[in-house]
Amino acid sequence: MRENSYTSSSKRRKTVKNNDILCLLKILLVIIIVIPIFNHYGKIYKDAADKNIINAFTKQRFDDFYALKENSLDMVFVGSSHSYCTFDPEIIDTGLNLSSFQMGTPLQHPDTTFYELKEIYKTQHPKYVVMELYWDVLDDKFDLKQANSFFEVLKSEDIKTEYIKNVFPLSDKIKYALLPIRYQQDYFAYEGNEMEKELEEKYGVSKKQTEKQVGEEYYRSKGYVYSNQLMVSTEYDTTNQFRNFDGNNFEINKTQKKYIDNIIKLCSDEGSKLIFVTAPIANVSMDYIKNYDKVHNTLAALAAENGIPYIDYNTENEKRHLLTNEKFRDDAHMNHSGVEIIDWDFIKWFTENVL
């Protein structure tokens, strides 16, 4: 009995050992074959992302920022595209007699704003930080695309490492490590545009049959993106992104609220005066929104609780009729004719309420 027991145990050990070897061989096969393929497509996807004009604007913005003389800024603007499509530092500097810079990035969430400010404070100590509050980025726990937009232009590896460690959910840490997943949105958007161009060039037809936007948009200076474009007709109705938005459903996500609190403390510690602003969306977009007062009251209360000056240009526009739909490049962002109106109004408000 003992001999048979010993023989059986030995066979089991050999079977387990063989299974372990087989498992290791499979892992090795993945490393040899799958990972190089993943890296190959990851490079293709990243190349497509590099051709994205918005990403190019962001790179120019940060290149210009990093070229600034240390401690040469009095004011910085932070936030999403609503920031860099609203505040033109050349107008602000003329009206307030100071030196400002636009540091908004696409879809920038407060978690990114916090780490961007940490990067800014390494070389600049502005007296004023103007933070644009756009509700659509405040109710998200996390967004990988906007974080990666920041990482693509960020120089400091320590800031990047800290951000990933403290902010990224585990699943997004994995997605970020896999390049094809990290850049897939940029890649498919790029391929879609290229396919549409080819159809138009060869056959004179558009894949989407969308209305072409007249005018131009380009990065101009000090982080600002200039545009003289007008909204296309569909954004007045069928493609307007705000058609189903109800302010009663709005709530600031706990993670983003935490980073707003961190921003408030950071600015205070660095001796900067923090100002909150909500940029205007198109008049027609506001007409679609239900219960915007809930959004406004939530943000106004946040500002009041922390003693932060705040102006909401959606409510101001409704009260004072500052803008028309022709002052917008799309359903959510102004063109330069609208920027001129809002920036000079902001200068007046800032002089009366902040200085």
C-alpha positions in Angstrom: 0.0 0.0 0.0 2.8 2.4 0.9 4.6 1.6 -2.3 1.5 2.3 -4.4 0.8 5.5 -2.5 4.4 6.7 -3.1 4.2 5.9 -6.9 0.8 7.7 -7.2 2.1 10.8 -5.4 5.2 10.9 -7.6 3.1 10.8 -10.8 0.9 13.7 -9.5 4.0 15.8 -8.8 5.3 15.1 -12.4 1.9 16.0 -13.8 1.8 19.3 -11.8 5.4 20.1 -12.9 4.5 19.4 -16.6 1.4 21.7 -16.3 3.6 24.5 -14.8 6.1 24.2 -17.7 3.2 24.3 -20.2 1.8 27.4 -18.5 5.2 29.1 -18.6 5.6 28.2 -22.3 2.2 29.8 -23.1 3.2 33.0 -21.2 6.5 33.1 -23.1 4.6 32.6 -26.4 2.4 35.6 -25.5 5.5 37.7 -24.7 7.2 36.7 -28.0 4.2 37.0 -30.3 1.4 39.1 -28.9 3.2 41.9 -27.1 5.3 43.0 -30.2 2.0 43.0 -32.2 0.4 45.1 -29.6 3.3 47.5 -29.6 3.3 47.7 -33.4 -0.4 48.7 -33.5 0.1 50.9 -30.5 2.6 53.0 -32.5 0.2 53.2 -35.4 -2.6 54.4 -33.1 -0.2 57.0 -31.4 0.9 58.3 -34.8 -2.8 59.0 -35.6 -3.2 60.7 -32.2 -0.2 63.0 -33.0 -2.0 64.1 -36.2 -5.0 65.3 -34.3 -5.1 69.1 -34.6 -6.5 69.6 -31.0 -3.5 67.6 -29.7 -1.2 69.7 -31.8 -2.8 72.9 -30.2 -2.1 71.4 -26.8 1.5 70.7 -27.6 2.0 74.3 -28.9 0.4 75.6 -25.7 2.8 73.7 -23.4 5.8 74.3 -25.6 5.1 78.1 -25.3 4.5 77.8 -21.5 7.8 75.9 -20.9 9.7 78.6 -22.9 8.5 81.4 -20.6 10.9 83.1 -18.3 10.4 82.0 -14.7 8.0 83.9 -12.5 6.8 86.0 -15.5 3.1 85.4 -15.2 0.5 87.3 -13.2 -2.5 85.1 -14.2 -3.1 81.6 -15.6 -6.4 80.2 -17.0 -7.1 76.5 -16.4 -10.0 74.3 -17.3 -11.4 72.5 -20.4 -11.7 73.7 -24.0 -14.2 76.2 -22.7 -11.3 78.0 -21.1 -8.9 78.1 -24.1 -11.9 79.0 -26.4 -13.0 81.8 -24.1 -10.1 83.7 -22.6 -7.6 85.4 -25.0 -4.6 86.5 -22.9 -3.8 89.3 -25.4 -7.2 90.9 -24.6 -6.9 90.2 -20.8 -3.4 91.6 -20.7 -4.4 94.8 -22.5 -7.4 95.4 -20.2 -5.8 94.5 -16.9 -2.2 95.5 -17.6 -0.7 92.2 -16.6 0.8 89.0 -18.1 -1.5 86.0 -18.4 -1.4 82.6 -20.1 -4.0 80.1 -21.2 -3.4 76.5 -19.9 -6.8 74.9 -20.7 -6.7 71.4 -22.2 -9.3 69.2 -23.9 -12.0 68.0 -21.4 -9.7 68.9 -18.5 -11.2 67.6 -15.3 -10.4 69.0 -11.8 -8.1 66.1 -11.1 -6.0 67.1 -14.1 -6.3 70.8 -13.2 -4.8 70.1 -9.8 -1.7 68.3 -11.2 -1.4 70.9 -14.0 -1.2 73.6 -11.3 1.5 71.7 -9.5 3.5 71.7 -12.7 2.8 75.4 -13.2 3.9 76.3 -9.7 7.3 74.7 -10.4 8.3 77.7 -12.6 5.5 80.3 -12.1 3.8 81.9 -9.2 0.8 83.8 -10.6 -1.2 86.2 -8.4 -4.5 84.9 -10.0 -5.7 81.5 -11.1 -8.9 81.6 -13.2 -10.5 78.2 -13.2 -13.3 77.5 -15.8 -16.0 75.3 -14.4 -17.8 73.3 -17.0 -20.5 71.0 -15.5 -20.0 68.2 -18.0 -16.5 67.4 -16.7 -17.5 67.7 -13.0 -19.8 64.7 -12.8 -17.3 62.2 -14.0 -15.2 60.0 -11.7 -12.4 59.7 -14.2 -11.7 60.1 -17.9 -8.6 58.5 -19.4 -8.5 60.5 -22.6 -8.2 63.9 -21.0 -5.6 62.6 -18.6 -3.5 61.3 -21.5 -3.9 64.6 -23.4 -2.2 66.2 -20.4 0.5 63.5 -20.2 1.4 63.9 -23.8 2.7 67.4 -23.2 3.8 67.2 -19.5 7.5 67.3 -18.9 7.6 66.3 -15.2 7.7 62.5 -14.8 7.2 62.9 -11.0 3.8 64.7 -11.6 2.7 62.0 -14.0 3.7 59.2 -11.6 1.9 60.8 -8.7 -1.2 61.4 -10.9 -1.4 57.8 -12.1 -0.8 56.4 -8.6 -3.4 58.7 -6.8 -6.1 59.2 -9.5 -6.2 56.3 -12.0 -8.6 53.4 -11.2 -6.9 50.0 -11.6 -8.7 49.3 -14.9 -7.5 52.5 -16.4 -3.9 51.9 -15.3 -4.1 48.8 -17.4 -5.8 50.6 -20.3 -3.1 53.3 -20.2 -0.3 50.7 -20.3 -1.8 49.2 -23.5 -1.1 51.7 -26.3 -3.8 50.5 -28.8 -6.5 51.0 -26.1 -5.0 54.3 -24.9 -5.1 55.8 -28.4 -8.1 54.0 -29.9 -10.4 57.0 -29.9 -7.9 59.2 -31.7 -7.1 56.4 -34.2 -10.7 55.6 -35.2 -11.5 59.3 -35.4 -8.5 59.9 -37.7 -9.3 56.9 -39.9 -12.9 58.0 -40.2 -11.8 61.5 -41.4 -9.3 60.0 -43.8 -11.9 57.7 -45.3 -14.3 60.7 -45.7 -11.6 62.7 -47.5 -10.9 59.8 -49.9 -14.6 59.5 -50.8 -14.8 63.2 -51.4 -11.7 63.3 -53.6 -12.5 60.2 -55.6 -16.2 60.3 -56.0 -17.3 63.8 -54.8 -19.5 62.4 -52.0 -19.2 62.7 -48.3 -19.5 59.7 -46.1 -21.4 61.6 -43.5 -23.0 64.2 -45.7 -22.2 66.8 -43.1 -22.2 70.6 -43.6 -18.7 72.0 -44.0 -17.8 74.7 -41.5 -16.7 78.0 -43.0 -13.8 79.9 -41.6 -10.6 79.0 -39.8 -9.3 77.8 -36.4 -5.7 77.9 -35.3 -3.5 78.2 -32.3 -2.4 81.8 -32.1 -0.5 82.8 -28.9 -0.2 82.4 -25.2 -2.3 79.2 -25.2 -5.3 80.7 -27.0 -7.0 79.1 -30.0 -8.5 81.6 -32.4 -11.6 80.9 -34.5 -13.8 82.9 -36.8 -16.0 79.9 -37.6 -19.8 79.8 -37.3 -22.1 77.0 -36.1 -23.2 74.6 -38.8 -27.0 74.5 -39.2 -27.5 71.0 -37.7 -26.1 72.2 -34.4 -29.2 74.4 -34.1 -31.3 71.2 -33.8 -30.5 67.6 -34.7 -26.8 67.4 -33.6 -26.9 69.8 -30.6 -25.3 68.0 -27.8 -27.5 69.6 -25.1 -30.9 68.5 -26.4 -31.5 65.9 -23.6 -29.6 67.6 -20.8 -31.5 68.1 -17.5 -29.8 70.1 -14.8 -31.8 68.2 -12.1 -29.5 65.2 -12.9 -26.3 67.2 -12.3 -24.2 66.4 -9.3 -20.5 67.0 -8.8 -18.7 63.7 -8.5 -17.0 63.0 -5.2 -13.6 62.5 -6.8 -13.7 65.8 -8.7 -15.0 67.6 -5.6 -12.0 66.3 -3.7 -9.7 67.8 -6.3 -11.5 71.1 -6.4 -10.9 71.2 -2.6 -7.2 70.3 -3.3 -7.0 73.1 -5.9 -8.4 75.6 -3.4 -5.8 74.7 -0.8 -3.0 74.6 -3.3 -3.8 78.1 -4.6 -4.0 79.4 -1.0 -0.7 77.8 -0.1 1.0 79.3 -3.1 -0.5 82.7 -2.5 -2.7 82.8 -5.6 -6.2 84.3 -5.7 -8.6 81.7 -7.2 -11.5 82.8 -9.4 -14.3 80.6 -10.8 -15.9 81.2 -14.2 -18.4 79.3 -16.3 -18.0 80.0 -20.0 -21.1 80.5 -22.1 -22.5 77.9 -24.4 -24.6 78.9 -27.5 -28.0 80.6 -26.9 -29.8 77.8 -28.8 -28.1 75.2 -26.6 -29.3 77.0 -23.4 -32.8 76.8 -24.9 -32.6 73.0 -24.9 -31.4 72.7 -21.4 -33.9 72.0 -18.6 -33.4 73.3 -15.1 -30.1 75.0 -15.7 -30.7 76.9 -12.4 -29.8 73.6 -10.6 -26.3 73.6 -12.2 -25.8 77.3 -11.6 -26.9 77.1 -7.9 -24.6 74.1 -7.3 -21.6 75.9 -8.6 -22.5 79.3 -7.1 -22.9 77.6 -3.7 -19.5 75.9 -4.1 -17.9 79.2 -4.8 -19.7 81.0 -1.9 -18.8 78.3 0.6 -15.1 78.9 -0.1 -15.2 82.6 -0.6 -14.2 82.4 -4.2 -15.4 85.1 -6.7 -17.6 83.4 -9.4 -19.3 84.5 -12.6 -21.5 82.3 -14.7 -21.7 83.7 -18.3 -24.7 81.5 -19.1 -26.9 83.3 -16.6 -25.2 86.6 -17.4 -26.0 86.1 -21.1 -29.6 85.3 -20.4 -30.0 88.4 -18.2 -28.0 90.9 -20.3 -28.2 89.4 -23.8 -24.5 89.7 -24.4 -24.3 87.2 -27.2 -26.2 85.9 -30.2 -25.8 82.4 -31.8 -23.6 84.0 -34.5 -20.9 84.6 -31.8 -20.3 80.8 -31.5 -18.1 78.4 -33.5 -20.2 75.4 -32.4 -23.0 74.7 -29.9 -20.6 75.0 -26.9 -17.7 77.3 -27.8 -17.5 80.9 -28.9 -15.7 82.3 -32.0 -13.4 85.3 -31.6 -16.2 87.8 -32.0 -17.9 86.3 -28.9 -14.6 86.1 -27.1 -14.0 89.9 -27.5 -17.4 90.6 -25.9 -17.0 88.2 -23.0 -13.3 89.1 -22.3 -13.9 92.8 -22.0 -16.9 92.1 -19.8 -14.8 89.8 -17.6 -12.1 92.6 -17.4 -14.8 95.0 -16.0 -16.2 92.4 -13.6 -12.7 91.4 -12.4 -11.8 95.0 -11.8 -14.9 95.5 -9.7 -15.0 92.2 -7.8 -11.5 90.9 -7.5 -8.9 93.7 -7.6 
